[in-house]
Every structure is written in C-alpha cells, then in structure tokens.
Amino acid sequence: MTDTARSRRGTVTTTPDGRQRLEFERSWPDPVEDVWSALTEPDRLARWIGTFDGDRRPGGTGTFTMTHEDQPVGEPMTIEVCEPPNRLVVAWVQE
C-alpha cells in the first residue's frame, strides 16, 4: 500500500482499553482559513457534511449528524483539540 492509499483509508490502531481507533489526515488545495471555517462554522458545516449540536470548545461534547446519509443518525462527539486554523481533533464514537 502506498502512503497515499494508507492516508486515504486511514490508520487503525487498538487503544489500551481494546477499542479500535481510526485516524485520517486530510488536506485541501483551498486556503486554510476557508477549510477551517467549513469545519467550524455551523452553516458551512451543515452545507458540507452535517451538523454538530453541543459545546464547541476543547473538551466539549455534543451530537454530530451526517445529514447527507440515507438515514441520518446523531452520534456522540467530543472536541479533543482545537488549534485554529490548523488542527482539529475530535473523538467520534460510532456503534
């Protein structure tokens, strides 16, 4: 598998408590400020991928719903790291 294929599919690791972790890294050719606002501004996020209802600061929790799915289902999400405009780390638990 090439580095490109690996980064597109993500990296799966197992956490000490036995859960699996899937990590993706993405980049876009757009200005970083534009990408950041698409990830963090509610109206832009909703147009792109979904909604987040909850506390929007590090440690904050809420519900993320991918609105373009056939059957949108809200799932818990925690904002772990928020370093504008370069790094956003979330924990998104999917059943």
N, CA, C and O atoms as a CHARMM CRD file, in Angstrom:
* protein
*
  380
    1    1 MET  N      0.85000  -1.17000   0.00000 PROA 1      0.00000
    2    1 MET  CA     0.00000   0.00000   0.00000 PROA 1      0.00000
    3    1 MET  C      0.89600   1.23300   0.00000 PROA 1      0.00000
    4    1 MET  O      1.87000   1.29900   0.75000 PROA 1      0.00000
    5    2 THR  N      0.56900   2.19700  -0.83300 PROA 2      0.00000
    6    2 THR  CA     1.36500   3.41900  -0.88500 PROA 2      0.00000
    7    2 THR  C      0.97200   4.33600   0.26300 PROA 2      0.00000
    8    2 THR  O     -0.06800   4.15200   0.89500 PROA 2      0.00000
    9    3 ASP  N      1.82900   5.33800   0.52700 PROA 3      0.00000
   10    3 ASP  CA     1.49400   6.31200   1.57000 PROA 3      0.00000
   11    3 ASP  C      0.18200   7.01000   1.25600 PROA 3      0.00000
   12    3 ASP  O     -0.60600   7.28400   2.16100 PROA 3      0.00000
   13    4 THR  N     -0.06400   7.30200  -0.02100 PROA 4      0.00000
   14    4 THR  CA    -1.30000   7.96600  -0.40700 PROA 4      0.00000
   15    4 THR  C     -2.50400   7.08500  -0.09400 PROA 4      0.00000
   16    4 THR  O     -3.48300   7.56100   0.48000 PROA 4      0.00000
   17    5 ALA  N     -2.44500   5.82000  -0.45900 PROA 5      0.00000
   18    5 ALA  CA    -3.55400   4.90600  -0.17600 PROA 5      0.00000
   19    5 ALA  C     -3.74400   4.74600   1.32700 PROA 5      0.00000
   20    5 ALA  O     -4.88100   4.71800   1.79800 PROA 5      0.00000
   21    6 ARG  N     -2.67600   4.64300   2.07900 PROA 6      0.00000
   22    6 ARG  CA    -2.77100   4.48800   3.53400 PROA 6      0.00000
   23    6 ARG  C     -3.44700   5.71100   4.14900 PROA 6      0.00000
   24    6 ARG  O     -4.32600   5.56800   4.99900 PROA 6      0.00000
   25    7 SER  N     -3.04600   6.90900   3.72800 PROA 7      0.00000
   26    7 SER  CA    -3.63000   8.11000   4.31300 PROA 7      0.00000
   27    7 SER  C     -5.09400   8.27000   3.91200 PROA 7      0.00000
   28    7 SER  O     -5.88500   8.81300   4.68300 PROA 7      0.00000
   29    8 ARG  N     -5.46300   7.81000   2.72400 PROA 8      0.00000
   30    8 ARG  CA    -6.85800   7.92000   2.28600 PROA 8      0.00000
   31    8 ARG  C     -7.74400   6.97100   3.07200 PROA 8      0.00000
   32    8 ARG  O     -8.87000   7.32200   3.42500 PROA 8      0.00000
   33    9 ARG  N     -7.25200   5.78000   3.34800 PROA 9      0.00000
   34    9 ARG  CA    -8.05100   4.77800   4.05700 PROA 9      0.00000
   35    9 ARG  C     -8.00100   4.96600   5.56300 PROA 9      0.00000
   36    9 ARG  O     -8.87700   4.48100   6.27900 PROA 9      0.00000
   37   10 GLY  N     -6.99800   5.65500   6.04200 PROA 10     0.00000
   38   10 GLY  CA    -6.84500   5.85700   7.46900 PROA 10     0.00000
   39   10 GLY  C     -5.96600   4.79400   8.09100 PROA 10     0.00000
   40   10 GLY  O     -5.63800   3.78900   7.46000 PROA 10     0.00000
   41   11 THR  N     -5.59000   5.02500   9.32600 PROA 11     0.00000
   42   11 THR  CA    -4.75700   4.10000  10.08300 PROA 11     0.00000
   43   11 THR  C     -5.57000   3.58600  11.26300 PROA 11     0.00000
   44   11 THR  O     -6.12800   4.37300  12.02800 PROA 11     0.00000
   45   12 VAL  N     -5.63400   2.27600  11.40800 PROA 12     0.00000
   46   12 VAL  CA    -6.37900   1.66000  12.50900 PROA 12     0.00000
   47   12 VAL  C     -5.38700   1.18000  13.55900 PROA 12     0.00000
   48   12 VAL  O     -4.42900   0.47300  13.24600 PROA 12     0.00000
   49   13 THR  N     -5.62500   1.57000  14.80100 PROA 13     0.00000
   50   13 THR  CA    -4.82900   1.08900  15.92500 PROA 13     0.00000
   51   13 THR  C     -5.79500   0.63500  17.02300 PROA 13     0.00000
   52   13 THR  O     -6.98500   0.94600  16.98100 PROA 13     0.00000
   53   14 THR  N     -5.27800  -0.09300  17.99200 PROA 14     0.00000
   54   14 THR  CA    -6.08900  -0.53000  19.12000 PROA 14     0.00000
   55   14 THR  C     -5.64300   0.23200  20.36100 PROA 14     0.00000
   56   14 THR  O     -4.45300   0.29500  20.67000 PROA 14     0.00000
   57   15 THR  N     -6.61700   0.81400  21.07300 PROA 15     0.00000
   58   15 THR  CA    -6.32300   1.57700  22.28100 PROA 15     0.00000
   59   15 THR  C     -6.09500   0.61500  23.44900 PROA 15     0.00000
   60   15 THR  O     -6.47200  -0.55300  23.36300 PROA 15     0.00000
   61   16 PRO  N     -5.48500   1.08900  24.54000 PROA 16     0.00000
   62   16 PRO  CA    -5.22500   0.20800  25.68800 PROA 16     0.00000
   63   16 PRO  C     -6.47700  -0.47000  26.24700 PROA 16     0.00000
   64   16 PRO  O     -6.38900  -1.55800  26.81600 PROA 16     0.00000
   65   17 ASP  N     -7.64800   0.16900  26.08900 PROA 17     0.00000
   66   17 ASP  CA    -8.87300  -0.44700  26.61300 PROA 17     0.00000
   67   17 ASP  C     -9.54100  -1.38100  25.60100 PROA 17     0.00000
   68   17 ASP  O    -10.64800  -1.86300  25.83900 PROA 17     0.00000
   69   18 GLY  N     -8.86400  -1.64100  24.46200 PROA 18     0.00000
   70   18 GLY  CA    -9.36100  -2.61100  23.49100 PROA 18     0.00000
   71   18 GLY  C    -10.18600  -2.03400  22.35800 PROA 18     0.00000
   72   18 GLY  O    -10.52000  -2.75000  21.41300 PROA 18     0.00000
   73   19 ARG  N    -10.52500  -0.74000  22.43300 PROA 19     0.00000
   74   19 ARG  CA   -11.28900  -0.14000  21.34300 PROA 19     0.00000
   75   19 ARG  C    -10.39000   0.09300  20.13700 PROA 19     0.00000
   76   19 ARG  O     -9.17500   0.23100  20.27500 PROA 19     0.00000
   77   20 GLN  N    -10.98900   0.13400  18.96600 PROA 20     0.00000
   78   20 GLN  CA   -10.22300   0.44000  17.76400 PROA 20     0.00000
   79   20 GLN  C    -10.32200   1.93000  17.46000 PROA 20     0.00000
   80   20 GLN  O    -11.35800   2.56100  17.67100 PROA 20     0.00000
   81   21 ARG  N     -9.21300   2.47600  16.95900 PROA 21     0.00000
   82   21 ARG  CA    -9.14100   3.89400  16.62500 PROA 21     0.00000
   83   21 ARG  C     -8.80600   4.00100  15.14600 PROA 21     0.00000
   84   21 ARG  O     -7.86800   3.36500  14.66500 PROA 21     0.00000
   85   22 LEU  N     -9.57900   4.80900  14.42600 PROA 22     0.00000
   86   22 LEU  CA    -9.34600   5.06000  13.00800 PROA 22     0.00000
   87   22 LEU  C     -8.95900   6.52000  12.86200 PROA 22     0.00000
   88   22 LEU  O     -9.71300   7.40900  13.25800 PROA 22     0.00000
   89   23 GLU  N     -7.79800   6.77000  12.30000 PROA 23     0.00000
   90   23 GLU  CA    -7.28900   8.13800  12.18400 PROA 23     0.00000
   91   23 GLU  C     -7.06100   8.48800  10.71500 PROA 23     0.00000
   92   23 GLU  O     -6.43000   7.74000   9.96700 PROA 23     0.00000
   93   24 PHE  N     -7.59200   9.64500  10.32800 PROA 24     0.00000
   94   24 PHE  CA    -7.42600  10.16700   8.97700 PROA 24     0.00000
   95   24 PHE  C     -6.67100  11.48800   9.03700 PROA 24     0.00000
   96   24 PHE  O     -6.76700  12.23100  10.01400 PROA 24     0.00000
   97   25 GLU  N     -5.93400  11.76300   7.99600 PROA 25     0.00000
   98   25 GLU  CA    -5.33300  13.08200   7.81900 PROA 25     0.00000
   99   25 GLU  C     -5.72700  13.53300   6.42500 PROA 25     0.00000
  100   25 GLU  O     -5.54800  12.79600   5.45600 PROA 25     0.00000
  101   26 ARG  N     -6.25800  14.73100   6.32100 PROA 26     0.00000
  102   26 ARG  CA    -6.71900  15.23900   5.04100 PROA 26     0.00000
  103   26 ARG  C     -6.10400  16.61300   4.76300 PROA 26     0.00000
  104   26 ARG  O     -5.78200  17.36600   5.68300 PROA 26     0.00000
  105   27 SER  N     -5.95100  16.91800   3.48300 PROA 27     0.00000
  106   27 SER  CA    -5.52000  18.25400   3.08700 PROA 27     0.00000
  107   27 SER  C     -6.32200  18.66400   1.85900 PROA 27     0.00000
  108   27 SER  O     -6.75300  17.81400   1.07900 PROA 27     0.00000
  109   28 TRP  N     -6.51800  19.95800   1.69100 PROA 28     0.00000
  110   28 TRP  CA    -7.25600  20.51400   0.57200 PROA 28     0.00000
  111   28 TRP  C     -6.42100  21.62200  -0.06500 PROA 28     0.00000
  112   28 TRP  O     -5.58400  22.22700   0.60400 PROA 28     0.00000
  113   29 PRO  N     -6.64100  21.89200  -1.34800 PROA 29     0.00000
  114   29 PRO  CA    -5.87100  22.93100  -2.02500 PROA 29     0.00000
  115   29 PRO  C     -6.37900  24.34000  -1.72000 PROA 29     0.00000
  116   29 PRO  O     -5.82000  25.31700  -2.21900 PROA 29     0.00000
  117   30 ASP  N     -7.42500  24.45700  -0.91300 PROA 30     0.00000
  118   30 ASP  CA    -8.02400  25.75500  -0.59800 PROA 30     0.00000
  119   30 ASP  C     -7.26000  26.45400   0.51600 PROA 30     0.00000
  120   30 ASP  O     -6.52000  25.80600   1.25600 PROA 30     0.00000
  121   31 PRO  N     -7.42900  27.77700   0.64800 PROA 31     0.00000
  122   31 PRO  CA    -6.78600  28.49700   1.75700 PROA 31     0.00000
  123   31 PRO  C     -7.21000  27.91000   3.10600 PROA 31     0.00000
  124   31 PRO  O     -8.37000  27.54700   3.29700 PROA 31     0.00000
  125   32 VAL  N     -6.26900  27.82500   4.02500 PROA 32     0.00000
  126   32 VAL  CA    -6.52700  27.19200   5.31600 PROA 32     0.00000
  127   32 VAL  C     -7.69600  27.84500   6.05200 PROA 32     0.00000
  128   32 VAL  O     -8.45600  27.15200   6.72900 PROA 32     0.00000
  129   33 GLU  N     -7.85000  29.13500   5.93600 PROA 33     0.00000
  130   33 GLU  CA    -8.94300  29.82400   6.62500 PROA 33     0.00000
  131   33 GLU  C    -10.30600  29.36400   6.09200 PROA 33     0.00000
  132   33 GLU  O    -11.26800  29.24900   6.85200 PROA 33     0.00000
  133   34 ASP  N    -10.38000  29.09900   4.77200 PROA 34     0.00000
  134   34 ASP  CA   -11.62000  28.64700   4.16600 PROA 34     0.00000
  135   34 ASP  C    -11.97200  27.23500   4.63000 PROA 34     0.00000
  136   34 ASP  O    -13.12700  26.95200   4.94900 PROA 34     0.00000
  137   35 VAL  N    -10.98800  26.36400   4.66600 PROA 35     0.00000
  138   35 VAL  CA   -11.21600  24.99200   5.13700 PROA 35     0.00000
  139   35 VAL  C    -11.61200  25.01300   6.60800 PROA 35     0.00000
  140   35 VAL  O    -12.53500  24.30600   7.01300 PROA 35     0.00000
  141   36 TRP  N    -10.92000  25.81800   7.40800 PROA 36     0.00000
  142   36 TRP  CA   -11.23100  25.90800   8.84100 PROA 36     0.00000
  143   36 TRP  C    -12.67500  26.35000   9.06500 PROA 36     0.00000
  144   36 TRP  O    -13.38000  25.78100   9.89900 PROA 36     0.00000
  145   37 SER  N    -13.10900  27.35600   8.32500 PROA 37     0.00000
  146   37 SER  CA   -14.47800  27.83500   8.52000 PROA 37     0.00000
  147   37 SER  C    -15.50200  26.78200   8.08400 PROA 37     0.00000
  148   37 SER  O    -16.58200  26.69700   8.66800 PROA 37     0.00000
  149   38 ALA  N    -15.17500  25.98000   7.06200 PROA 38     0.00000
  150   38 ALA  CA   -16.08400  24.90700   6.63700 PROA 38     0.00000
  151   38 ALA  C    -16.23000  23.84200   7.71800 PROA 38     0.00000
  152   38 ALA  O    -17.26800  23.18800   7.81000 PROA 38     0.00000
  153   39 LEU  N    -15.19300  23.66700   8.53400 PROA 39     0.00000
  154   39 LEU  CA   -15.22600  22.68400   9.62000 PROA 39     0.00000
  155   39 LEU  C    -15.84800  23.22300  10.90300 PROA 39     0.00000
  156   39 LEU  O    -16.36600  22.45000  11.70900 PROA 39     0.00000
  157   40 THR  N    -15.80400  24.52800  11.10100 PROA 40     0.00000
  158   40 THR  CA   -16.16500  25.07400  12.41400 PROA 40     0.00000
  159   40 THR  C    -17.37000  26.00700  12.43600 PROA 40     0.00000
  160   40 THR  O    -17.91500  26.26700  13.50900 PROA 40     0.00000
  161   41 GLU  N    -17.79700  26.51100  11.29900 PROA 41     0.00000
  162   41 GLU  CA   -18.96900  27.39200  11.26400 PROA 41     0.00000
  163   41 GLU  C    -20.21000  26.55300  10.98000 PROA 41     0.00000
  164   41 GLU  O    -20.26900  25.86200   9.96200 PROA 41     0.00000
  165   42 PRO  N    -21.20500  26.60500  11.87000 PROA 42     0.00000
  166   42 PRO  CA   -22.36700  25.72500  11.74900 PROA 42     0.00000
  167   42 PRO  C    -23.02700  25.72200  10.37400 PROA 42     0.00000
  168   42 PRO  O    -23.33600  24.64900   9.85500 PROA 42     0.00000
  169   43 ASP  N    -23.25200  26.88200   9.76900 PROA 43     0.00000
  170   43 ASP  CA   -23.93000  26.91900   8.47000 PROA 43     0.00000
  171   43 ASP  C    -23.09900  26.25200   7.38000 PROA 43     0.00000
  172   43 ASP  O    -23.63500  25.53500   6.53500 PROA 43     0.00000
  173   44 ARG  N    -21.79400  26.49100   7.40000 PROA 44     0.00000
  174   44 ARG  CA   -20.93000  25.89500   6.37300 PROA 44     0.00000
  175   44 ARG  C    -20.77200  24.39700   6.58600 PROA 44     0.00000
  176   44 ARG  O    -20.77000  23.63200   5.62200 PROA 44     0.00000
  177   45 LEU  N    -20.63800  23.96800   7.84400 PROA 45     0.00000
  178   45 LEU  CA   -20.53500  22.54200   8.14600 PROA 45     0.00000
  179   45 LEU  C    -21.79000  21.81000   7.67700 PROA 45     0.00000
  180   45 LEU  O    -21.70500  20.72600   7.10100 PROA 45     0.00000
  181   46 ALA  N    -22.95600  22.41000   7.92700 PROA 46     0.00000
  182   46 ALA  CA   -24.22000  21.78600   7.53200 PROA 46     0.00000
  183   46 ALA  C    -24.32500  21.64600   6.01000 PROA 46     0.00000
  184   46 ALA  O    -24.83300  20.64000   5.51600 PROA 46     0.00000
  185   47 ARG  N    -23.85200  22.63900   5.27400 PROA 47     0.00000
  186   47 ARG  CA   -23.90100  22.55000   3.80200 PROA 47     0.00000
  187   47 ARG  C    -22.95900  21.47400   3.28700 PROA 47     0.00000
  188   47 ARG  O    -23.21900  20.85200   2.25700 PROA 47     0.00000
  189   48 TRP  N    -21.86400  21.25700   4.00600 PROA 48     0.00000
  190   48 TRP  CA   -20.83500  20.33300   3.53400 PROA 48     0.00000
  191   48 TRP  C    -21.10500  18.88900   3.92900 PROA 48     0.00000
  192   48 TRP  O    -21.16600  18.00600   3.07300 PROA 48     0.00000
  193   49 ILE  N    -21.26900  18.64800   5.25100 PROA 49     0.00000
  194   49 ILE  CA   -21.30200  17.25000   5.70500 PROA 49     0.00000
  195   49 ILE  C    -22.36200  16.95000   6.75900 PROA 49     0.00000
  196   49 ILE  O    -22.95000  15.86800   6.74400 PROA 49     0.00000
  197   50 GLY  N    -22.61800  17.88300   7.67000 PROA 50     0.00000
  198   50 GLY  CA   -23.56600  17.56700   8.72700 PROA 50     0.00000
  199   50 GLY  C    -23.67900  18.67300   9.76100 PROA 50     0.00000
  200   50 GLY  O    -23.28200  19.81400   9.52700 PROA 50     0.00000
  201   51 THR  N    -24.22900  18.30700  10.90900 PROA 51     0.00000
  202   51 THR  CA   -24.42800  19.27800  11.98200 PROA 51     0.00000
  203   51 THR  C    -23.76600  18.78900  13.26300 PROA 51     0.00000
  204   51 THR  O    -23.60400  17.58900  13.48500 PROA 51     0.00000
  205   52 PHE  N    -23.39000  19.74700  14.09600 PROA 52     0.00000
  206   52 PHE  CA   -22.87300  19.44800  15.43100 PROA 52     0.00000
  207   52 PHE  C    -23.64900  20.29200  16.41100 PROA 52     0.00000
  208   52 PHE  O    -23.60100  21.52100  16.35800 PROA 52     0.00000
  209   53 ASP  N    -24.36300  19.63800  17.30600 PROA 53     0.00000
  210   53 ASP  CA   -25.10400  20.32600  18.35500 PROA 53     0.00000
  211   53 ASP  C    -24.42700  20.03600  19.67000 PROA 53     0.00000
  212   53 ASP  O    -24.45500  18.90700  20.16100 PROA 53     0.00000
  213   54 GLY  N    -23.80900  21.07100  20.24800 PROA 54     0.00000
  214   54 GLY  CA   -23.13400  20.88100  21.52400 PROA 54     0.00000
  215   54 GLY  C    -22.12200  21.97700  21.79700 PROA 54     0.00000
  216   54 GLY  O    -22.11500  23.01900  21.14100 PROA 54     0.00000
  217   55 ASP  N    -21.27500  21.72400  22.76700 PROA 55     0.00000
  218   55 ASP  CA   -20.24000  22.65200  23.21800 PROA 55     0.00000
  219   55 ASP  C    -19.07200  22.62500  22.23700 PROA 55     0.00000
  220   55 ASP  O    -18.46200  21.57500  22.03300 PROA 55     0.00000
  221   56 ARG  N    -18.75300  23.76500  21.62700 PROA 56     0.00000
  222   56 ARG  CA   -17.75900  23.84600  20.56000 PROA 56     0.00000
  223   56 ARG  C    -16.37500  24.27500  21.04000 PROA 56     0.00000
  224   56 ARG  O    -15.68600  25.00400  20.32700 PROA 56     0.00000
  225   57 ARG  N    -15.95800  23.85300  22.20000 PROA 57     0.00000
  226   57 ARG  CA   -14.60500  24.17200  22.68100 PROA 57     0.00000
  227   57 ARG  C    -13.90600  22.87800  23.08800 PROA 57     0.00000
  228   57 ARG  O    -14.56600  21.85500  23.26900 PROA 57     0.00000
  229   58 PRO  N    -12.57500  22.90700  23.23400 PROA 58     0.00000
  230   58 PRO  CA   -11.86600  21.68300  23.64300 PROA 58     0.00000
  231   58 PRO  C    -12.47500  21.08600  24.90900 PROA 58     0.00000
  232   58 PRO  O    -12.70500  21.78600  25.89500 PROA 58     0.00000
  233   59 GLY  N    -12.72900  19.79200  24.86100 PROA 59     0.00000
  234   59 GLY  CA   -13.37800  19.09500  25.97000 PROA 59     0.00000
  235   59 GLY  C    -14.88900  19.07700  25.83500 PROA 59     0.00000
  236   59 GLY  O    -15.57300  18.33300  26.53800 PROA 59     0.00000
  237   60 GLY  N    -15.41200  19.90100  24.92600 PROA 60     0.00000
  238   60 GLY  CA   -16.85500  19.98000  24.72500 PROA 60     0.00000
  239   60 GLY  C    -17.40200  18.74400  24.05100 PROA 60     0.00000
  240   60 GLY  O    -16.72900  18.11300  23.23600 PROA 60     0.00000
  241   61 THR  N    -18.62000  18.40700  24.39600 PROA 61     0.00000
  242   61 THR  CA   -19.28000  17.24300  23.80600 PROA 61     0.00000
  243   61 THR  C    -20.57300  17.67200  23.13800 PROA 61     0.00000
  244   61 THR  O    -21.13600  18.72300  23.44500 PROA 61     0.00000
  245   62 GLY  N    -21.02800  16.84200  22.22500 PROA 62     0.00000
  246   62 GLY  CA   -22.27800  17.10900  21.53700 PROA 62     0.00000
  247   62 GLY  C    -22.64900  15.95100  20.65000 PROA 62     0.00000
  248   62 GLY  O    -22.14000  14.84000  20.80100 PROA 62     0.00000
  249   63 THR  N    -23.54300  16.22200  19.72300 PROA 63     0.00000
  250   63 THR  CA   -24.02600  15.20900  18.79800 PROA 63     0.00000
  251   63 THR  C    -23.70900  15.63500  17.37400 PROA 63     0.00000
  252   63 THR  O    -24.07300  16.73300  16.95300 PROA 63     0.00000
  253   64 PHE  N    -23.02900  14.76500  16.63200 PROA 64     0.00000
  254   64 PHE  CA   -22.70900  15.01700  15.23400 PROA 64     0.00000
  255   64 PHE  C    -23.62300  14.15600  14.37600 PROA 64     0.00000
  256   64 PHE  O    -23.75300  12.95400  14.61100 PROA 64     0.00000
  257   65 THR  N    -24.26000  14.77500  13.37600 PROA 65     0.00000
  258   65 THR  CA   -25.15000  14.07100  12.47200 PROA 65     0.00000
  259   65 THR  C    -24.71100  14.34100  11.03700 PROA 65     0.00000
  260   65 THR  O    -24.68400  15.49000  10.59600 PROA 65     0.00000
  261   66 MET  N    -24.36900  13.28700  10.31600 PROA 66     0.00000
  262   66 MET  CA   -24.04300  13.41500   8.89700 PROA 66     0.00000
  263   66 MET  C    -25.37400  13.50700   8.15500 PROA 66     0.00000
  264   66 MET  O    -26.07700  12.50800   8.00900 PROA 66     0.00000
  265   67 THR  N    -25.71400  14.69700   7.69200 PROA 67     0.00000
  266   67 THR  CA   -27.04300  14.95100   7.16500 PROA 67     0.00000
  267   67 THR  C    -27.27100  14.45300   5.74800 PROA 67     0.00000
  268   67 THR  O    -28.41100  14.45400   5.28500 PROA 67     0.00000
  269   68 HSD  N    -26.23400  14.03000   5.04700 PROA 68     0.00000
  270   68 HSD  CA   -26.41800  13.56000   3.67100 PROA 68     0.00000
  271   68 HSD  C    -26.52200  12.03800   3.58000 PROA 68     0.00000
  272   68 HSD  O    -26.50900  11.48300   2.48200 PROA 68     0.00000
  273   69 GLU  N    -26.62400  11.36800   4.71300 PROA 69     0.00000
  274   69 GLU  CA   -26.80700   9.92500   4.73600 PROA 69     0.00000
  275   69 GLU  C    -28.26900   9.57900   4.43700 PROA 69     0.00000
  276   69 GLU  O    -29.15200  10.42200   4.60000 PROA 69     0.00000
  277   70 ASP  N    -28.52400   8.35000   4.00200 PROA 70     0.00000
  278   70 ASP  CA   -29.89900   7.92600   3.74700 PROA 70     0.00000
  279   70 ASP  C    -30.75900   8.03600   5.00400 PROA 70     0.00000
  280   70 ASP  O    -31.91100   8.46500   4.94900 PROA 70     0.00000
  281   71 GLN  N    -30.17600   7.63900   6.13900 PROA 71     0.00000
  282   71 GLN  CA   -30.87600   7.71600   7.41600 PROA 71     0.00000
  283   71 GLN  C    -29.96500   8.41600   8.42400 PROA 71     0.00000
  284   71 GLN  O    -29.24100   7.75000   9.16400 PROA 71     0.00000
  285   72 PRO  N    -29.99300   9.75900   8.46300 PROA 72     0.00000
  286   72 PRO  CA   -29.11300  10.48200   9.38500 PROA 72     0.00000
  287   72 PRO  C    -29.35500  10.07600  10.83700 PROA 72     0.00000
  288   72 PRO  O    -30.49000  10.04900  11.31100 PROA 72     0.00000
  289   73 VAL  N    -28.26200   9.76200  11.52900 PROA 73     0.00000
  290   73 VAL  CA   -28.32000   9.38100  12.93700 PROA 73     0.00000
  291   73 VAL  C    -27.28400  10.20300  13.68700 PROA 73     0.00000
  292   73 VAL  O    -26.11300  10.22400  13.30900 PROA 73     0.00000
  293   74 GLY  N    -27.70500  10.87100  14.73800 PROA 74     0.00000
  294   74 GLY  CA   -26.77500  11.63100  15.55500 PROA 74     0.00000
  295   74 GLY  C    -25.95700  10.70700  16.44300 PROA 74     0.00000
  296   74 GLY  O    -26.47600   9.76100  17.03400 PROA 74     0.00000
  297   75 GLU  N    -24.64100  11.00900  16.52300 PROA 75     0.00000
  298   75 GLU  CA   -23.74700  10.19500  17.35300 PROA 75     0.00000
  299   75 GLU  C    -22.89800  11.10300  18.22000 PROA 75     0.00000
  300   75 GLU  O    -22.61800  12.23700  17.83200 PROA 75     0.00000
  301   76 PRO  N    -22.47600  10.62500  19.40000 PROA 76     0.00000
  302   76 PRO  CA   -21.69700  11.46500  20.30300 PROA 76     0.00000
  303   76 PRO  C    -20.33300  11.83400  19.71500 PROA 76     0.00000
  304   76 PRO  O    -19.67000  11.02200  19.06900 PROA 76     0.00000
  305   77 MET  N    -19.94000  13.08000  19.96000 PROA 77     0.00000
  306   77 MET  CA   -18.63700  13.55900  19.51300 PROA 77     0.00000
  307   77 MET  C    -18.06800  14.46600  20.59800 PROA 77     0.00000
  308   77 MET  O    -18.79200  15.23400  21.23300 PROA 77     0.00000
  309   78 THR  N    -16.75200  14.36100  20.79700 PROA 78     0.00000
  310   78 THR  CA   -16.04400  15.22100  21.74400 PROA 78     0.00000
  311   78 THR  C    -14.94900  15.96200  20.99200 PROA 78     0.00000
  312   78 THR  O    -14.22000  15.36200  20.20100 PROA 78     0.00000
  313   79 ILE  N    -14.83100  17.25500  21.23200 PROA 79     0.00000
  314   79 ILE  CA   -13.74800  18.04000  20.64600 PROA 79     0.00000
  315   79 ILE  C    -12.54700  17.89300  21.56800 PROA 79     0.00000
  316   79 ILE  O    -12.56800  18.37500  22.70000 PROA 79     0.00000
  317   80 GLU  N    -11.50700  17.23300  21.09100 PROA 80     0.00000
  318   80 GLU  CA   -10.33100  16.97700  21.92400 PROA 80     0.00000
  319   80 GLU  C     -9.28800  18.08500  21.81000 PROA 80     0.00000
  320   80 GLU  O     -8.71000  18.50000  22.81400 PROA 80     0.00000
  321   81 VAL  N     -9.04600  18.56500  20.58600 PROA 81     0.00000
  322   81 VAL  CA    -8.05600  19.61500  20.35300 PROA 81     0.00000
  323   81 VAL  C     -8.62600  20.58900  19.33900 PROA 81     0.00000
  324   81 VAL  O     -9.20700  20.17700  18.33400 PROA 81     0.00000
  325   82 CYS  N     -8.46500  21.86900  19.59500 PROA 82     0.00000
  326   82 CYS  CA    -8.90300  22.88900  18.64800 PROA 82     0.00000
  327   82 CYS  C     -7.82800  23.97500  18.62800 PROA 82     0.00000
  328   82 CYS  O     -7.73100  24.79000  19.54600 PROA 82     0.00000
  329   83 GLU  N     -7.01900  23.97100  17.55400 PROA 83     0.00000
  330   83 GLU  CA    -5.92800  24.93400  17.39900 PROA 83     0.00000
  331   83 GLU  C     -6.11100  25.64800  16.06600 PROA 83     0.00000
  332   83 GLU  O     -5.49800  25.27200  15.06700 PROA 83     0.00000
  333   84 PRO  N     -6.96600  26.69100  16.04800 PROA 84     0.00000
  334   84 PRO  CA    -7.25400  27.39500  14.79900 PROA 84     0.00000
  335   84 PRO  C     -5.99000  27.96800  14.16800 PROA 84     0.00000
  336   84 PRO  O     -5.10900  28.43200  14.89200 PROA 84     0.00000
  337   85 PRO  N     -5.87700  27.95200  12.87300 PROA 85     0.00000
  338   85 PRO  CA    -6.75800  27.31000  11.90500 PROA 85     0.00000
  339   85 PRO  C     -6.16400  26.02300  11.35900 PROA 85     0.00000
  340   85 PRO  O     -6.46900  25.64600  10.22700 PROA 85     0.00000
  341   86 ASN  N     -5.32000  25.33300  12.13400 PROA 86     0.00000
  342   86 ASN  CA    -4.58400  24.19800  11.58400 PROA 86     0.00000
  343   86 ASN  C     -4.91800  22.82500  12.12100 PROA 86     0.00000
  344   86 ASN  O     -4.66600  21.83400  11.43700 PROA 86     0.00000
  345   87 ARG  N     -5.47000  22.72300  13.30800 PROA 87     0.00000
  346   87 ARG  CA    -5.62400  21.39000  13.89400 PROA 87     0.00000
  347   87 ARG  C     -6.93700  21.27800  14.65600 PROA 87     0.00000
  348   87 ARG  O     -7.22200  22.05400  15.56900 PROA 87     0.00000
  349   88 LEU  N     -7.72500  20.28900  14.25100 PROA 88     0.00000
  350   88 LEU  CA    -8.97400  19.97400  14.92900 PROA 88     0.00000
  351   88 LEU  C     -9.00500  18.46400  15.12400 PROA 88     0.00000
  352   88 LEU  O     -8.97900  17.70700  14.15400 PROA 88     0.00000
  353   89 VAL  N     -9.06200  18.03000  16.37800 PROA 89     0.00000
  354   89 VAL  CA    -9.09800  16.60400  16.70000 PROA 89     0.00000
  355   89 VAL  C    -10.40800  16.34100  17.43300 PROA 89     0.00000
  356   89 VAL  O    -10.71400  16.98400  18.43700 PROA 89     0.00000
  357   90 VAL  N    -11.18300  15.37900  16.91100 PROA 90     0.00000
  358   90 VAL  CA   -12.44300  15.01400  17.55100 PROA 90     0.00000
  359   90 VAL  C    -12.46700  13.51900  17.80900 PROA 90     0.00000
  360   90 VAL  O    -11.86500  12.73500  17.07500 PROA 90     0.00000
  361   91 ALA  N    -13.16800  13.14200  18.85400 PROA 91     0.00000
  362   91 ALA  CA   -13.43500  11.72500  19.13200 PROA 91     0.00000
  363   91 ALA  C    -14.89900  11.51900  18.75600 PROA 91     0.00000
  364   91 ALA  O    -15.79500  12.13200  19.33500 PROA 91     0.00000
  365   92 TRP  N    -15.12100  10.65600  17.78900 PROA 92     0.00000
  366   92 TRP  CA   -16.44500  10.39400  17.25900 PROA 92     0.00000
  367   92 TRP  C    -16.71200   8.91200  17.39600 PROA 92     0.00000
  368   92 TRP  O    -16.15200   8.10000  16.65900 PROA 92     0.00000
  369   93 VAL  N    -17.55000   8.56700  18.32100 PROA 93     0.00000
  370   93 VAL  CA   -17.81900   7.15300  18.59400 PROA 93     0.00000
  371   93 VAL  C    -18.99100   6.70700  17.74500 PROA 93     0.00000
  372   93 VAL  O    -20.10100   7.22900  17.85600 PROA 93     0.00000
  373   94 GLN  N    -18.71800   5.71700  16.88600 PROA 94     0.00000
  374   94 GLN  CA   -19.77800   5.15100  16.05700 PROA 94     0.00000
  375   94 GLN  C    -20.00200   3.70900  16.47500 PROA 94     0.00000
  376   94 GLN  O    -19.06000   2.93500  16.64500 PROA 94     0.00000
  377   95 GLU  N    -21.26200   3.37200  16.63400 PROA 95     0.00000
  378   95 GLU  CA   -21.61500   1.99800  17.00800 PROA 95     0.00000
  379   95 GLU  C    -21.53400   1.09800  15.80800 PROA 95     0.00000
  380   95 GLU  O    -21.79400  -0.10000  15.91700 PROA 95     0.00000
